[in-house]
Amino acid sequence: MSQHIAKPRTTAVILAGGTGQRVGLSIPKQLLKIAGKAVIEHTLTTFENTDSIDDIIVLMAPGYVPDVEKIVAKAGFTKVKKIIEGGTTRNETTERAIAALGEGLAEGEDLNVLFHDAVRPLLSRRVIDDCVTALERYEAVDVAIPSADTIIVTRTHGQDGEFITEIPDRSRLRRGQTPQAFKLSTIKRAYEVADGDPNFQATDDCSVVLKYLPDVPIHVVAGDEYNMKVTQPVDVFIADKLFQLGSTAAPEQKDEDAYRELLTGKTVVIFGGSYGIGKDIAELAESYGANVYALGRSTTGTHVENPEEVDDALSKAYAETGRIDHVVNTAGVLRIGKLAETDNATIEEAMKVNYLAPVQIARSSYKYLAETKGQLLLYTSSSYTRGRAEYSLYSSTKAAMVNLTQALSDEWAGDGIRVNCVNPERTATPMRTKAFGQEPSGSLLSSEAVARTSLDVLLSELTGHVIDVRQQDPTAAAGQASGFEQALASVLDRQDGVA
């Protein structure tokens, strides 16, 4: 009878010992804020949310450990077990991590360990999982991508500058990334051998294994183009834009019993609930036992552009049910035309309904959602990534919804309120039909499909996310797709369609 062998624990080591000199900062670059959060918080979030990672330790630049402790405490990262000071070099930092990992291990016990640069915040869960899977067969694993550029080898000749001496075959060249993954016993042994070399110096850990344990094969896992390292000033700008455009795969759908358990007795207030997506959300939530207030101009006489009517609607729902768990705003107007030919009344309507109303709804909802640790759900359009001719009002206000979502999710995180934004592909709604007339069957998403995804988002723990809803998205397989992968793959597609 065979014995079951337990899988070794997997620890992520976040190497955050660098400074911000190359990006012109007076603080370590991993503490720089991108998309409203410190770079290291984005990195830690990915590992925290990846099931194949059991725990995390952070090696931080000397003097800045308390800063990371505050970030970890505020974000509620449960997997972060240690935050210690790194060394003066990459090698010294890794050796400190190896020592910390060995504490408390039983004799003969081994670990999987992933070393990752804190300043690579766009890492996907797919790459992490691939590294952990590879460690089932190999003792050392690197992550790399093909080189799109020709690499040249040069030599300097005095004052005449550099000259090419060699152009390697690009088909065999790869650009190394992190994580780099090892069995703890293997990387520990490599450093023990390296310590006997008086000229030992390395900039990454796989090179230590390659040089000092040449008999250990180093497997290569496919990385991602967007798993960039924030090193130069332009990297800060690019990373910030990727976060701004990034979208998240829709949460997995729950079974009927789970919907009923999570919604029975909860109060859902929906502005724009007279028809379309809002009405479909209302009907779904009500079928699972929620107290639903579907509000709209044509049904309840509720005008979202009027702050007093928004306040009254929320107050009524709270008075009657004693709680408000979710607030949804699907209300919007779509006016097409050249801005120079648009009258003031049309401009004012678009600003009030598409921008000021969500702002007022958010402000009025805050006190109720803080009480229940609930969620505010907003909606953007597939045109938010790039404004188009004759859609200036609509596109710009929908882009504002993304920024409002990201800002409020950060602002309200301490209160336990989640804020998300759904980005539907072109959807069959009365608003769209009014603007464009009848369109080919099958070319649009159904409002019911968007409503179902919206419900899944409301019942998830996501916050600060833009959730794409598309007719067919192969990158969303198994819920593992990175938001940045989806952003890069679909930005051009979005420019051709308006929700």
N, C-alpha and C positions, 0 to 999 in steps of 0.2 A: 504494500500500500504506500503510494507516494505521499510525501509530506508537502503541504502547501508552503511555499517560500514567499514570505511577505516582501513586497516591493520596497526598496530603500526610500527613505524620505528624500524630498527634493527641496533644496534651499536656493533661493535667489540671492546673490550677493550684489548689491548695488554699489558700484564704485563711483564715489562722488567726491574724490579728493582734489579735483582740479580747481583752478582759480579762473577768474573772468578776464584775465589780462588780454587775451586775443580778441575778445569782443569789446574791449575798452570799458570794462566794468570795475567798480571798486569792491564788488561782492562776488562770490563764486557764481559762475554762470548757471549752476544747477538751481540756484535760488532766484534766478531771473524769472519774472512772470511772463508767461505766454498764454494767450487765451484765458486770462483771468486767474491762472494758477501757476505756482512755481513749477519750473521744468521737472524737478524731482517728484513733485506730486503727481504729475501726469504719468511718469514712469512707474511709480509705486502703484498707482491705480490699476495699471495693466496687469502687474504681477499679482496684486491683491485679488483681482477678478478672474484669474486663470486657475482652473480647478487642479491642474497638474502641479501647481506650486504649493508646498505645504507651509513654508515659512520664509521669512526675509530678514537679512541683516544689511545694514547700511554702513559703509565706510565713508565718513564725511571729512571734509577739509578741517584741519585743526582750528578750533575756536568757534566752529559753527554747528556743533552737535545740538545745542539747545534750539537752534532754528528748525532743525529737522524734527526734533521731539515735538515742537509746537505743531508743525504741519501734520505729523502722524496722529497726534491727539485730536486735533480739530477734524481731520478726515475720518477718524475712527478705523484706521487700518489695524485689523486684528492679527495679521500675519507677521507684522514687523516685530521681531523678538529682541533685536539688539541694534543700537546705534552707537558706533564707536569711531574714534578718530583714525583717519588713514595715515599713511606714512608720507615721507617727503618725495618718494618716487612711486611709480606704478607697481614695481616689484615689491617694494616694502609694504605697500597697501595690501597686495594680494597675500603676502606672507602673514600679515596680521589677521586677514580674513580666515586663512587656513587654520591658524592657531585658535581663533574663536570657534570655528566649526568643529574642531576636535574636542572641545570641552564637553564633558559629560557623555561621550560616546563609549559604549561598551567595547571590550576587546573583540576585534574581528568585525565590528560593525562598520559599514560603509555608508556614504551619502552620495546622492547626485547633487552636484553644485553647478549653478549657472552664474557666471560672472558677466554683468551687464553694465555698460556705461550709463550713468545717471542722465547724461545729456543726449541720450537717444530716446526721446519721449514718444516717438511715433511707432514704437514696436508693436507688432500684432501678436495676438494670442496664438495664431497659427504657427509662427516661428518658434515660440516657447514650447508648444506641444510637440513640434517636430524634433526639437533638441532633446526633450525628455524621452521621447520614443526612441531616438537614436542611441541613447545611453543604455538601452536594454541590450544592445549588441556591441557597442563600442565603448572604449574608456575615455576617448577624447573627441570632441565635436566642435567644429567651427561653423560660422554662418558667413556666407559670402554671396555676392552677385557678380554676374559677368561685367567686364569693363566695357562701357560703351565708347570710351575714348581710346585712342592709340597711345600707348605708353612708350616713352623714349628714355634711354639712358644717356646721360651727358657727362662730360668732363670739362672742367674749367681750365683754360689756357691763359694764365696770367691776366693781363688787363684786357685781353681780347674777348673775354666772356666765355659763355658755354657753347659747346659743340656736341652734336649727337655722336655717340660711339656705338649705339646698338638700338634696334627697334624689335623688341620681343614679339613673338606670335601672339596676337591679341586673343585668339580663340582659346588659349590656355590660361589667360590672365583672369584673375578674380579680384574683386575689391572686398576686403575683409570687413565684417561688421561684428556686433555683439548681439546676443550673448555668445560666450564661449563656454562650453559645457564639459564637465569631467566627472569621473569618479573621484571622490575626495582623496582616496588612497593614491591615485595616479598623479594628480597635480601636486600632492604633498611630496611624493617620491621625486618628482621632477625638480622641485625647488631644493630638496635636500642634496641632490646631485649638483645642482647649479651653485649652491653655496660653497662648494669646493673649488669653483673657478674664480680666481682673483679678478678676472676681466668680465665677470657676468654682468650683462645689461640687456634688458629686453623691454619692448614697448607693449607686448601683449603676452598672454599666457600660453597660447598654442605654440608660439615660437620656442618657449621654454621646454615644452614636451618634445617638440620636433628636434631640438638640439641635444637635449640631455637624456631623452628616452627614445632614441631613433627607432626602436623596434615596435613602438606603440603607434598603430595607424590612427590618423586623425580624419574622421569622417566629416564631409562638408554638407551642411543643410542649406537649401536655397533660402536666401534672405529676401528683402524687399527693397525696391528703389527708395521708398519713402522712409525707410528706417535710417534716417539721416542723423548725423552728429552735429549738434549745435556748437560750432567752434568759431566761425567767423561772423562778423556783424551781419552779413547777408543771410546767414543761416537763421538768425533770430526772426527776420522778416518772413522768410519762406515758411518756417515752422508755424508762425502765427497765422499765416494765410491758410495753411493746410488744416489747422485746427478750426479755423473759421468755416472752411468749406466742408470739413469732415462730416460724415453722416454715419449713423449706426444701424446695423441690421435690426429688423423688427424683432422684438422678444418672441420666444416660442409661444404658440397658442396653448391655452390650458384646456383641460377637459371640462365637460359641463358641470361636474360636481365642484371643481375648483372655482369656476366662475361664480357659482351660486354661493359657495362658502365665503368668497372674498367680497361679494357685493351685497349680500342680504343685510338689510338694515342700514346700509351706507347711504349717504345723501350725495347725489350728483346734480350739479347745477350746470345747465348747458345754455349758453348764449348763442343765438343762431340756430335754435333747435326746431324751427318751424318746418324746415324741409332739408333735403340733401343729406350730407354727412351728419350734421347735428341731429336731425330727426332719427336717422338710423342708429346713432349712438344711444339716443334716449330709449328707443324701443328695445335694443339689446340689453342695456343696463336694467331696464324695468323688468324684462323677462327673467333676469337672474335675481330679482328680489330687492333691487335698489329703490330708494325713494328718489324719483327723478323730477326735476323742474326743467322742462324744455321751454325756453323763453324765446320769443321772436316777435318781430313787428306785426306780422300778419295773423298770429294766433293769440298771443297774450298782450299785444300792444306795447311790448317792451322795446324801447329804442336804445341800443347800446351806446349811442353817441351822447346820451343824456346821463351824466353821473348819478343824478338823484334816482333815476329809474333803476340803474344797476344796484345802487345801495339798497333800495326798497326790495328788489327781488331777492337779494342775498339775505337781507334781514328777515324776510317772510319765510324763506326756506329754513333758516336757522331756528326761528321761533316755533315752527311747526314740527321740526324733527329733532331739534337739540344739537345738531351737528352739521357740518359741511365737509365732506371728505375729498371731493373732486370738483374743480371748476374748469369747464371747457369753453373755449370761444371759437366757434366756426363762422361767426358773422363776418361778412365782407362784401365789398362791391367791386366789380370789375368794369372800369370805364376805359375804352380804347380810343385813342386819338392823339393827334399832335399837340404837344403842350402849348405851343404858341396859339393854337386855335381853341383851346379849352377855356371855358368861362369860369369865373370865380366860384360860382355855386358848385360846379362839378369838382373843382379842386378841393373846396372846403369839405364836401361830402366824403371824398376819398380819404382826406386826412383824418377826419373825425371818426369814420367807421373803421378804417383799416389800421390806423395807428393810435389815435387818442383813446378810442374805446378799449382796446386791449390793455393800455396803460392804466386806465381807470378801473377796469375789471381786476387787474392784478393788485392795485392798491387797495381796493375795497375787499378783496378776497383774503388778504394777508392774515388778518386777525383770526378768521375762521380756520384757515388751513394750518396756522401755527398751533391751534388747539388740537387738531386731529393728526398732525404730521402728514398732511394730505398733499395733493398735487394740482398744479395749474398746467393745463395743456393748451398750447397755442398752435397755430397753423401758418405755414409759409407756403411758398409756391416754387415749382421747379425753375422759375425764372429768377430766383433770388441771387444766384451766383453771378448773373450778368444781366444788366438792364438792356431791354430791347426797344427799338424804335416804336413809338406809339403805346408803349406800356410803362412809361416813366413813373407815373403815379403808383401803379399797382406793384411793379417790380421793386421800387424803392421802399415802399411800406412793408412789403413781404421780407425784404432783406433786413429791415428794422426788427421784425419779429424774431429772427435768428439771434441778433445781438441782444434783444431784450431777454430772450430765453437764457442765453449764456450768462448775462449779467445778473439776472435775478436768481439763477440757480446758485451762483457763488454768494450773492448777498444774503440769501435765505437758508443757506446750508446749515448754519448754526441753529436754525429754528426747526430743522427737520423737514422743511417744505421742499418737495421736488418740483422742478419746472422743466418741461420738455416741449419740443416742437415737432409736429408731424409735417413731413414734406411729401405730399402725394404727387405722383405723376399725373398727367392730364386725366381728370376725373369727370364722369358723367354726372353733372349736377345741374339743377335748373339755372344757376348763375352762368354756367358755361354755355348752356344751350341758348340762353338769352343773348349772349355775346357773339356766339359763333354759329348758331343754328344747328341743324342735325348733322352729325358727323358719322363716318363709316362705322358700322357695327364691329365691335371687337377692338377698336382703336383706342378706347378709353377704359380706365379703371372703373369698376362699379363703386358707387358710394358706400355700398354695404361692405365691400372688402376694406375700404379705408376705415370705416367705423369699427370693424372687428380688430384691426391693428391698433386703432386708437384705444380701444378697451384694454388690449394687451399692454400697451404702454402705461396706461393709468394704474394697472395692477402690478407693474414692475417696480424695481428699486432704482431704475435709471433716473438721472437728473442731469440737466445741462446738455442734453443730446438733441440732435436733429435726426429724426428717424425717417429714412426713405421708405416710401411705399411704391413699389414698381410692379408692373405686370409680370416681368420676368427678370430676375436678378441672379445670375449664376454665382456671383461672388458671395452671396449670402448663405451659401451652403453650410448647414450645421451650425448656423449662428456664429461662425468663427470669423467672418469677414471683418477686416479692419475698416473703420469709418474712413480712413484716409485712402485705402484702396478703392472704396466705392466712390469717394470724391474724385479721385484722379480718373477713374474709369468712366464716370458719368457726367462730368462737367460739360463736355461738348454736347452730349445728348440733351442736357437740360436746356441749352440755349435755343433749341428748336421747339420747345413746348412750354405752355403756360398752364398751370393748374386751373 
